């Protein structure tokens, strides 16, 4: 099968990323994480379009959103989880914002995606259905994940080269 046409649906109930359930956390954190998610989705779309400059702009927005997440009111265990994942978001977004070519930007997408998905899922920070999608050929055939608000595959690792290569591995409501 041609990878450009590879497009599978998620196995119902399949869990790719295990997270604790912190959905009972207060509203400010959920709203701040929802803003982070919105910035992430715009960044992912810029990668699909292979728009290096827009990726830099959106990576800065992701970084700014991550900086604004206020975790001091959370329980200690929740703070530790959020701090670890927010640090991964900041590290990845900083590298993407600094990179001037799309290949270097894409190299940081997998960690950013996993951390953003983990935060969103753990804290129940999205009111829209989200799809955790995977391309087996990304990152030198090591594979790579991304988050999407659409079930339709739009591969941010290869853009137009292999726009529909990938599969939905998990979804959350």
Secondary structure per residue as TSV (DSSP state, phi and psi in degrees):
chain	resnum	aa	ss	phi	psi
A	1	X	-	360.0	138.5
A	2	X	-	-72.2	128.5
A	3	X	G	-62.9	-24.1
A	4	X	G	-65.0	-23.5
A	5	X	G	-105.7	3.5
A	6	X	-	-70.9	119.2
A	7	X	E	-156.8	103.1
A	8	X	E	-113.0	157.4
A	9	X	-	-94.1	157.0
A	10	X	-	-68.8	146.3
A	11	X	-	-70.7	126.0
A	12	X	T	-54.3	131.3
A	13	X	T	79.3	-0.3
A	14	X	-	-67.9	136.8
A	15	X	-	-116.8	118.4
A	16	X	S	-94.6	-41.3
A	17	X	S	-114.0	113.4
A	18	X	-	-80.8	129.8
A	19	X	-	-137.1	154.5
A	20	X	-	-70.7	166.0
A	21	X	-	-103.9	104.8
A	22	X	-	-113.6	25.0
A	23	X	T	-60.5	-17.6
A	24	X	T	-80.0	-4.4
A	25	X	S	-61.4	155.0
A	26	X	-	-62.7	161.8
A	27	X	H	-58.7	-43.6
A	28	X	H	-54.5	-42.7
A	29	X	H	-65.1	-44.0
A	30	X	H	-60.2	-43.9
A	31	X	H	-65.1	-41.1
A	32	X	H	-66.2	-39.4
A	33	X	H	-70.1	-33.1
A	34	X	H	-64.5	-37.2
A	35	X	H	-66.5	-40.9
A	36	X	H	-59.2	-45.9
A	37	X	H	-59.7	-44.0
A	38	X	H	-59.6	-43.2
A	39	X	H	-64.9	-41.3
A	40	X	H	-59.5	-46.4
A	41	X	H	-62.3	-36.9
A	42	X	H	-67.6	-37.9
A	43	X	H	-63.0	-46.5
A	44	X	H	-59.7	-42.1
A	45	X	H	-63.6	-36.2
A	46	X	H	-65.6	-35.1
A	47	X	H	-69.8	-38.7
A	48	X	H	-58.2	-39.8
A	49	X	T	-81.5	-3.0
A	50	X	T	55.2	37.3
A	51	X	-	-97.3	90.1
A	52	X	H	-55.0	-45.8
A	53	X	H	-66.5	-40.0
A	54	X	H	-67.8	-35.5
A	55	X	H	-59.8	-43.3
A	56	X	H	-61.1	-43.9
A	57	X	H	-61.6	-48.5
A	58	X	H	-69.8	-32.9
A	59	X	H	-63.8	-38.6
A	60	X	H	-63.3	-38.9
A	61	X	H	-66.6	-39.4
A	62	X	H	-62.1	-46.2
A	63	X	H	-59.8	-46.1
A	64	X	H	-62.6	-41.6
A	65	X	H	-64.6	-40.3
A	66	X	H	-65.1	-37.7
A	67	X	H	-65.2	-27.7
A	68	X	H	-85.5	-9.9
A	69	X	-	-69.2	118.2
A	70	X	-	-96.4	107.9
A	71	X	-	-104.9	-0.3
A	72	X	T	-62.0	-26.7
A	73	X	T	-83.5	-2.7
A	74	X	S	-83.1	159.0
A	75	X	-	-63.6	156.4
A	76	X	H	-54.6	-45.7
A	77	X	H	-61.9	-41.2
A	78	X	H	-66.9	-39.7
A	79	X	H	-61.9	-43.3
A	80	X	H	-62.0	-46.4
A	81	X	H	-61.1	-50.0
A	82	X	H	-62.8	-41.7
A	83	X	H	-61.3	-45.7
A	84	X	H	-60.7	-47.6
A	85	X	H	-71.1	-39.0
A	86	X	H	-65.4	-36.1
A	87	X	H	-61.9	-40.1
A	88	X	H	-65.1	-40.9
A	89	X	H	-61.0	-49.2
A	90	X	H	-62.8	-43.2
A	91	X	H	-60.6	-48.7
A	92	X	H	-65.8	-46.7
A	93	X	H	-63.9	-38.4
A	94	X	H	-61.3	-44.3
A	95	X	H	-65.4	-38.7
A	96	X	H	-67.9	-38.9
A	97	X	H	-67.0	-32.5
A	98	X	H	-82.4	-24.9
A	99	X	-	-73.0	138.8
A	100	X	-	-106.6	3.0
A	101	X	S	-130.2	148.3
A	102	X	H	-65.1	-30.9
A	103	X	H	-63.3	-45.1
A	104	X	H	-65.3	-37.4
A	105	X	H	-64.0	-44.0
A	106	X	H	-65.6	-26.9
A	107	X	T	-62.9	-20.3
A	108	X	T	-101.6	1.4
A	109	X	H	-70.9	-38.2
A	110	X	H	-61.1	-49.3
A	111	X	H	-64.5	-42.5
A	112	X	H	-60.0	-43.4
A	113	X	H	-65.4	-46.1
A	114	X	H	-62.9	-44.5
A	115	X	H	-66.0	-43.0
A	116	X	H	-65.4	-43.6
A	117	X	H	-62.9	-44.4
A	118	X	H	-60.1	-45.8
A	119	X	H	-63.6	-47.1
A	120	X	H	-61.6	-44.9
A	121	X	H	-69.1	-47.5
A	122	X	H	-62.2	-40.7
A	123	X	H	-96.7	2.2
A	124	X	T	57.7	46.4
A	125	X	-	-92.1	12.1
A	126	X	-	-129.8	139.0
A	127	X	S	-102.7	7.8
A	128	X	S	-114.7	157.9
A	129	X	-	-71.6	134.7
A	130	X	E	-122.0	147.7
A	131	X	E	-120.6	127.4
A	132	X	E	-98.7	109.6
A	133	X	E	-111.9	158.2
A	134	X	E	-138.4	138.6
A	135	X	E	-116.9	118.8
A	136	X	T	-70.4	-17.7
A	137	X	T	-93.8	-10.3
A	138	X	H	-64.9	159.7
A	139	X	H	51.4	54.3
A	140	X	H	53.8	49.0
A	141	X	H	66.3	15.2
A	142	X	T	-84.4	-17.7
A	143	X	-	90.9	158.8
A	144	X	E	-158.2	147.1
A	145	X	E	-108.4	160.3
A	146	X	E	-153.8	162.1
A	147	X	E	-103.7	143.4
A	148	X	E	-142.9	151.5
A	149	X	S	-94.7	5.5
A	150	X	S	-127.0	140.5
A	151	X	S	-69.3	-22.2
A	152	X	S	-68.5	132.4
A	153	X	-	-76.1	124.5
A	154	X	-	-134.7	94.1
A	155	X	-	-71.1	114.7
A	156	X	T	-80.1	-11.3
A	157	X	T	-80.8	-27.5
A	158	X	T	-126.8	-9.1
A	159	X	G	55.7	-135.8
A	160	X	G	-60.9	-26.4
A	161	X	G	-57.6	-44.8
A	162	X	G	-143.4	61.2
A	163	X	T	-56.9	-36.6
A	164	X	T	-104.9	14.1
A	165	X	-	-80.2	119.6
A	166	X	E	149.1	178.8
A	167	X	E	-149.2	153.1
A	168	X	E	-84.9	123.5
A	169	X	E	-101.9	-26.2
A	170	X	E	-156.2	151.1
A	171	X	E	-138.5	150.9
A	172	X	E	-132.1	153.0
A	173	X	-	-98.7	360.0
